[in-house]
Amino acid sequence: MIDDRKDLPSPDSPNFLGRVREVLQTYMGSQGDPLKRGVMIGDLTDAGIVALRPGYKGGKYPIAGIGDAIGTGLQGPAGPPGPATPYEPDLTPPPTPTGFAVSSAISNIFIEHDAPAYTQGHGHARTVVYGVVYSGGALPVFDDAAEITEFNGTVFAYATNPATTWHLWIKWRSVDGVLSATPAGGVNGLTTTTGQDVSKLVLAMTGPGNPFTVVPAEVTLPDGSVVPAGTYTADAFIHNGQITNAKIANLAVDNAKIANLSVSKLTAGSIAVGQYIQSTSFVSGSSGWRIHGNGTAEFANAIVRGAIYATSGTFTGTLNASTINGGTINGTTVSASTINGGTINATQLNSVYVASAYITGAQLDIYGDGGTGYGYIRNVGKWWGDGNNGWVFSRNGNDGSVFAEIKAGAGRIWMASWGDYGIQFPGILMTGGGLTISQVDVINTLNVAGNAITVPVAVYTSGGFAPVAGVWTSAQAVGFNCSGGAIQVLGLVNFFPEGGAEGSSPGSCVLGLYRDGAQLQVSNTTAPGNLVGMIVDYPGAGYHVYELRVITGGASGTISNRTISLLEVKR
């Protein structure tokens, strides 16, 4: 039990029975802060925090270990975090309580106030009661009082001794833990006095032969007991009576008609309600609860241990369950170990297993199977690499590995985080090892990017010049940025001796192909006419200069129509 007290009150302390009762009521949860009540093993097993030993029938050690709510869990892995929205407490004090009233019986004082409807501090949480016992002298003020209890609702009974005068004040405490700045009760508090212990007074004032006694003025008995003025009788039989005020320690009534009843605790075998019963804090759509006589009800929260049967319903928040079976399931968030539904409409769906004919959702997240295996979404009968038509998308909840596959007939697309991926269609296969096209007539030149396979470069000059006989002379040159493929080099010149007229006196000319100043090829000695040189070169990637050079012999002549053509073949 969590309580401010570390032990029970001493047996000889004032109001011992009342204090013990208060401690036990707090422990049982019938008064005080609900979070301070005692927790039983049954509470822990109901919540799934602990599990009982199999076959447990009694004994000192019922707990076998942690329960499902902590062990395997029912919710599965948490979804990705959304935008941070930290809770902002409201430290505005609640207002001073209204409708504060006190009254008393013989062993209890009753504390009442209006239903709190304030919104400061995110609304009402508890009512805190302050009090001081008055036995004479100067009237007490709030600073003299101590906190004696707190409660929910608008009516509370506080156990005390008979013939005791109390001065009382109350404050409201918000959900954010802030108290009213000013207490209700005024300067000296509200005053109430519990009734006398009538059984002792009647025993002292009556006896054999004297069942009825009238005391005209207050009397003090030898034991110090004070007997107020009044009429005393051990037993009274009244056919018809009218009573303005009464303090009754124990009342048994066969039939009662009461216009207004305030009770701290009501125990009944059955209650028939024509209109409704409700909590004092009930505001439709906002707080509290109400049950109507026609069967409709409204609650803020509810825990149902058994079955729920309904013909229809709407969930706008989160629905958590071990198994959900339904024809149509609509919800903002639906969470369950197993969900079976003909149609599922959800903004967020959390489940280890889902079976549905139709699912619509704004977001579908797969984190795993709730343990260390693969969580997945797929069509029935499909799995990774099984050769079956269908699709599967999966994620491992332990190491985060993922895979996906779609297969329809001869077409297949697959990928996995461990490096296995590819696309396959008839005649085409692309994997990490490259692209293979085995079908003919599937690619034409319009589908190939320019310069993707070959790159041409050519230079032509028509004008002629007269080289120096016996000396290698440059006739044409071109620079080229090679990507690393083979280059087909073609050179062509026209040679005409003695001024260039065809049929002039004989002479000779030799054509040479050069790259970066190095000779690659030399043509045969040629009489007047066309000289041609051709070679396939592998220069390597980079910038290179190709050149045509000529050398003449015999009679001088003219070189014209000089052409050099390069064609790089990349593949």
DAWOGI-V655445 format. One record per pair of residues at least 24 apart in sequence whose C-alpha atoms are under 8 Angstrom apart, sorted by the first residue. I is the first residue (numbers start at 1). GAP is how many residues later the second one is. Records with the same first field share a line. If there is no record, write none. Layout:
# DAWOGI-V655445
I=GAP / GAP
This chain:
# DAWOGI-V655445
1=26 / 35 / 36 / 37 / 38
2=34 / 35 / 36
3=33
15=145 / 146
18=141 / 142 / 143
19=140 / 141
21=138
22=137
31=119 / 120 / 121
32=117 / 118 / 119 / 120
33=117 / 118
72=298 / 299
74=247 / 248 / 262 / 263
75=245 / 260 / 261 / 262 / 275 / 276 / 295
76=261 / 274 / 275 / 276 / 293 / 294 / 295
77=290 / 291 / 293
79=286 / 288
89=32 / 33 / 87
90=30 / 31 / 32 / 86
91=29 / 30 / 85 / 86 / 87
92=28 / 29 / 86
93=27 / 28 / 81 / 85 / 86 / 87 / 88
94=24 / 25 / 26 / 27 / 78 / 79 / 80 / 84 / 85 / 86 / 87
95=77 / 85 / 86 / 87
96=75 / 76 / 84 / 85 / 86 / 87 / 88
97=73 / 74 / 75 / 83 / 86 / 87
98=86
100=70 / 84 / 85
101=89
102=88 / 89 / 90
103=89 / 90
104=88 / 89 / 90 / 91 / 143
105=89 / 90 / 142 / 143 / 144
106=55 / 56 / 57 / 88 / 89 / 90 / 91 / 141 / 142 / 143
107=52 / 53 / 54 / 55 / 87 / 88 / 142
108=49 / 50 / 51 / 52 / 53 / 86
109=48 / 49 / 50 / 51 / 83 / 84 / 85
110=45 / 46 / 47 / 48 / 154
111=43 / 44 / 45 / 46 / 47
112=42 / 43 / 44
113=41 / 42
114=40
115=38 / 39 / 165 / 166
116=165
117=164
120=54
121=53 / 54 / 55 / 56 / 57
122=52 / 53 / 54
123=51 / 52
124=48 / 49 / 50 / 51
125=27 / 47 / 48 / 49 / 50 / 52
126=24 / 25 / 26 / 27 / 46 / 47 / 48
127=24 / 25 / 26 / 43 / 44 / 45 / 46
128=42 / 43 / 44 / 45
129=39 / 40 / 41 / 42
130=38 / 39 / 40
131=35 / 36 / 37 / 38
132=34 / 35 / 36
133=31 / 32 / 33 / 34
134=30 / 31 / 32 / 33
135=30
139=49
140=27 / 48 / 49
141=46 / 47 / 48
142=27 / 45 / 46 / 47
153=126 / 127 / 128
154=126
155=107 / 108 / 109
156=107 / 108
157=106 / 107
161=33
162=32 / 33 / 34 / 35
163=30 / 31 / 32 / 33 / 34
164=29 / 30 / 31
165=26 / 27 / 28 / 29
166=24 / 25 / 26 / 27
167=24 / 25
195=52
201=26 / 31
202=30 / 31 / 32
203=31
205=27
206=26 / 27 / 28
211=24
366=28 / 29
367=28 / 29 / 30 / 33
368=26 / 27 / 28 / 29 / 30
369=27 / 28
370=27
371=26 / 27
372=24 / 25 / 26 / 27
373=24 / 25
452=118
453=116 / 117 / 118
454=113 / 114 / 115 / 116 / 117
455=112 / 113 / 114
456=109 / 110 / 111 / 112
457=108 / 109 / 110
458=105 / 106 / 107 / 108
459=104 / 105 / 106
460=101 / 102 / 103 / 104
461=99 / 100 / 101 / 102
462=98 / 99 / 100
463=97 / 98
464=94 / 95 / 96 / 97
465=93 / 94 / 95
466=90 / 91 / 92 / 93
467=83 / 84 / 85 / 89 / 90 / 91 / 92
468=83 / 84 / 88
469=82 / 83 / 84 / 85 / 87
470=81 / 82 / 83
471=79 / 80 / 81
472=77 / 78 / 79
473=76 / 77 / 78
474=73 / 74 / 75 / 76
475=72 / 73 / 74 / 75 / 84 / 87
476=71 / 72 / 73 / 86 / 87 / 88
477=68 / 69 / 70 / 71 / 87
478=67 / 68 / 69 / 86
479=64 / 65 / 66 / 67
480=63 / 64 / 65 / 66
481=60 / 61 / 62 / 63
482=57 / 58 / 59 / 60 / 61 / 62 / 86
483=57 / 58 / 59 / 87
484=54 / 55 / 56 / 57 / 58 / 86
485=53 / 55 / 56 / 83 / 84 / 85 / 86
486=50 / 51 / 52 / 53 / 82 / 83 / 84
487=49 / 50 / 51 / 52 / 79 / 80 / 81 / 82
488=46 / 47 / 48 / 49 / 78 / 79 / 80 / 81
489=45 / 46 / 47 / 48 / 75 / 76 / 77 / 78
490=42 / 43 / 44 / 45 / 74 / 75 / 76
491=41 / 42 / 43 / 57 / 71 / 72 / 73 / 74
492=38 / 39 / 40 / 41 / 69 / 70 / 71 / 72
493=37 / 38 / 39 / 66 / 67 / 68 / 69 / 70
494=34 / 35 / 36 / 37 / 65 / 66 / 67 / 68
495=33 / 34 / 35 / 36 / 62 / 63 / 64 / 65
496=32 / 33 / 61 / 62 / 63
497=31 / 58 / 59 / 60 / 61
498=57 / 58 / 59 / 60
499=57 / 58 / 59
500=57 / 58
502=26
505=50
506=48 / 49
507=45 / 46 / 47 / 48 / 49 / 50
508=44 / 45 / 46 / 47
509=41 / 42 / 43 / 44
510=40 / 41 / 42
511=37 / 38 / 39 / 40
512=36 / 37 / 38
513=33 / 34 / 35 / 36
514=32 / 33 / 34 / 35
515=29 / 30 / 31 / 32
516=28 / 29 / 30 / 31
517=28 / 30
